[in-house]
């Protein structure tokens, strides 16, 4: 062998030895290089939903139109988090023009919304704080301490940066100036080149104490499932799938995990920090953590099929009054595969046989899964007569209807409801409008404790129904049983209703936050507000009710739905645990509706059109706040 060949052989042996000896270092360098271009290699970030300290609900995937999403973990009483607040405020303002969204996330078990708000005020946090006391989001993102920065790229939903904010702060050591502003450099790098090529170091912050996931008993999970899930997802409920037993529930494990994580189910969406609501089925942080971790670790067993869930029946639905009468629809309704886009009206077989003080209504549907909501409209004349009045008075040209309400003869229902109200008032009959069925409304439906709704003898009761499609043609027919008293009961109150309605508005295309406010409703008598609900369509984002002092002009938030969902909130009333007293003329009530007509709204069928008021849930919108009250 020549000296030349010997040299090359020796060099090759040394090179192989060097590579083997430094294998781990080389792999580390490759991983570092890979992480600097992490857009195509890191795992997807699952969608999540969370309330924030500002009372808004944030869904990660609804931020799809941001260039970047920056999450900063914080915790009360952590000095490093507190000292970074002014700097992060500056970054938030600096990058707004570049569509970079900043959010804090607090996952401390010991921090409450009140204490978070207090610290936010003291240290001038100019960024919303996601409330992650269930700790599900922190666990999914691998957050273990405060002052850690995470950058997520929308569309691909990749985590493209994780690390320190800067090197200015350390444990017990504060530098006057940072040598490296890691987070800021990463954002600049992405804005300039579409990738992050800057270095980082692990975050220095306060460690987060996580709830230990001890062995969770099946019985604890079953209790939550029966109280919060089976109430709607049962063979008697309105929603698929039907969780008839433990095996069926576990078969939907993946879907259940997703709906809990995103806050989509159970579909309460009400801000309980603002008002306490009766019989609400929302999950507490403790229940959410327990059920989620149980689902993660549970396995399907042969014995699961024998564990049959019990549907919970609220105690307040026990009948203590007499049967009055039954309404029957005359014929089956054929539901189109895509559902009925307009309201459908029916007049049952009889009028009210005698003056009735109704306390309970039991709605029986042959196909409850297809019913979205049904309202009962009391009218002094028949439905045919109402249609004749519409034509005779030429209401389609009348100023009582705004020009953007109706576009064709198909939307005749818009005139029917209004005309019934007008004729009822003209003839001096008691106004009657009551929602008696809605997706999620429990049956039988009790009007309320010591409450009744008055129905006048010979009154025509017209059903206004909205049907949802299943993809195939189906049929539905209903009967309705009424219970109560033939004479006015003692120690009972007559349930009355008012509505805050805004009709003449347009939601601009490609707008993710459009707010409208109703006129204030003034009561001429002292009243107690018992319950409220909202009716918006698929672009509805959030809704609020305010109580306004007409003397001081100050307003107080009394009800809020930060996470509005058309499939649920449009029909279910929220009844306050403690009714709200409203003094005549001194106070008024007004409503606020917020819409998301952007591509970030997953329920929006078309973000490129302006949306006007109307009854179709896919192409129009509504802002209706119904209030139930009694006069004192």
Buried (B, 14 or more C-beta within 10 A) or exposed (E): EEEEEEEEEEEEEEEEEEEEEEEEEEEEEEEEEEBBBBBEEBEEBBBBBBBBBEBBBBBBBBBBBBBBBBBBBBBBEBBBBBBBBEBBBEBBEEBEEEEBBBBBBBBBBEBBBEBBBEBBEEBEBBBBBBBBBBBBBBBBBEBBBBBBBBBBBBEEBBBBBBBBBBBBBEEEEEEEEBEBBBBBBBBBBBBEEEBBEBEBEEBBBBEBEBBEBEEBEBEEBBBBBBBBBBBBBBEEBBBEEBBBBBBBBBBBBEEBBBBBBBBBBBBBBBBBBBBEBBBBBBBEBEBBBBBBBBBEEBEEEEEBEEBEBEBBEEEEEEBEBEEBBBBEBEEEBEBEEEBBBBBBBBBBEEBBEEBBBBBBBBBBBBBBBBBBBBBBBBBBBEBEBBBEBBEEBEBBEEEEBEEBBBBEEEBBBBBBBBBBBBBBEEEEBBEBBBBBBBBBBBBBBBBBEEBBBBBBEEBBBBBBBBBBBBEEEBEBBBBBBBBBBEEEBEEBBBBBBBEBBBBEBBBEEEBBEBEBBBEBBBBEEBBBBBBBBBBBBBBBBBBBBBBBEEEEEEBEBBBBBBBBBBBBBBBBBBBBEEBBEBEEEEBBBBBBBBBBBBBBBBBBEEBEBEBBBBBBBBBBBBBBBBBBBBEE
